[in-house]
Amino acid sequence: MSKKINEELSSFGKRLAKLRKAAGYTQQQLADEIGATRRMIAYYEAESQHPPANMLVDLARALSVSADTLLGIKPIEAVPLSSRLERRIRQIETLGPKSRQQITQLIDTFVEAEQLKKKANAH
């Protein structure tokens, strides 16, 4: 393993930032998800070598990783593309049929627009 990778895995803040970005969160969004402030997230990513014990479980849950991964005991493995998106989908599934249908139509509209853009750019 290269020295750079070892350093990255040994720094709690760098691991937290990497996992946060992989999960599709901004610092503010992660803070909102766990009931913290953006400044706290920024601090732990940049300044702290020590994980916040009182927030560790919430951070691991929000980032869809184990506490061992967050602490560097286990290596960072493939992180789901967007655990945040998966949580939103589960929330949508709890809505009534009409709301689910409206959201599905909205998503379809965005997907179709992106497909049209790709086709236009391919020509």
C-alpha positions in Angstrom: 0.0 0.0 0.0 1.4 3.4 -0.9 2.3 5.9 1.8 -0.4 8.3 0.6 -3.1 5.7 0.9 -1.9 4.8 4.4 -2.0 8.4 5.4 -5.5 8.7 4.1 -6.7 5.7 5.9 -5.1 6.8 9.2 -6.8 10.2 9.2 -10.3 10.2 10.6 -11.1 13.5 8.9 -10.0 12.4 5.4 -12.0 9.1 5.8 -15.0 11.1 6.9 -14.7 13.5 3.9 -14.2 10.7 1.4 -17.2 8.7 2.7 -19.4 11.8 2.9 -18.6 12.7 -0.8 -19.1 9.1 -1.9 -22.6 9.1 -0.2 -23.5 12.3 -2.1 -23.7 14.7 0.8 -22.4 18.2 1.2 -21.2 19.1 4.7 -24.4 20.9 5.4 -26.6 18.0 4.2 -24.7 15.5 6.4 -25.0 17.9 9.3 -28.7 18.2 8.8 -29.0 14.4 8.5 -27.4 13.7 11.9 -28.5 16.8 13.8 -25.2 18.6 13.8 -23.8 21.9 12.4 -21.9 22.3 9.2 -19.0 23.8 11.2 -18.8 20.5 13.3 -18.6 18.4 10.1 -16.0 20.8 8.6 -14.0 20.6 11.9 -14.0 16.8 12.0 -13.0 16.6 8.4 -10.2 19.2 8.6 -8.9 19.5 12.1 -9.7 16.5 14.2 -7.7 13.3 14.4 -10.2 12.0 16.9 -13.7 10.9 16.0 -16.7 12.3 17.9 -17.8 9.4 20.0 -21.3 10.9 20.5 -21.8 11.2 16.8 -20.1 8.1 15.5 -23.1 5.9 15.2 -25.2 8.6 13.5 -22.3 9.3 11.0 -21.9 5.6 10.2 -25.6 5.2 9.7 -26.0 8.3 7.5 -23.0 7.2 5.4 -24.2 3.6 5.2 -20.9 2.2 6.5 -19.8 0.5 9.7 -18.3 2.3 12.6 -15.2 0.2 12.0 -14.9 1.6 8.5 -15.4 5.1 9.7 -12.7 4.6 12.4 -10.3 3.0 9.9 -10.3 -0.4 11.5 -11.7 -1.9 8.3 -10.7 -0.5 4.9 -13.1 1.6 2.9 -14.8 -0.7 0.4 -17.1 0.2 -2.4 -19.5 2.7 -1.1 -23.0 2.7 -2.6 -23.3 5.3 -5.3 -25.8 7.3 -3.2 -27.1 6.0 0.0 -28.8 9.4 0.3 -30.8 8.6 -2.8 -31.7 5.2 -1.5 -33.0 6.7 1.7 -35.2 9.1 -0.3 -36.6 6.2 -2.3 -37.5 4.4 0.9 -39.3 7.5 2.1 -41.1 7.9 -1.2 -42.3 4.3 -0.9 -44.2 5.2 2.3 -46.2 7.9 0.6 -49.7 7.4 -0.8 -50.3 6.2 -4.3 -51.0 9.6 -5.8 -47.9 11.2 -4.3 -45.7 8.3 -5.5 -47.2 8.6 -9.0 -46.5 12.3 -9.1 -42.9 11.8 -8.0 -42.4 9.0 -10.5 -43.7 11.2 -13.3 -41.3 14.0 -12.3 -38.4 11.6 -12.2 -39.4 10.3 -15.7 -39.4 13.8 -17.0 -35.9 14.5 -15.8 -34.6 11.1 -17.1 -36.2 11.7 -20.6 -34.7 15.2 -20.7 -31.2 13.9 -19.9 -31.6 11.1 -22.6 -32.6 13.7 -25.2 -29.5 15.8 -24.3 -27.2 12.8 -24.7 -28.7 12.0 -28.0 -28.4 15.6 -29.2 -24.7 15.7 -28.1 -24.0 12.4 -29.7 -24.8 13.8 -33.2 
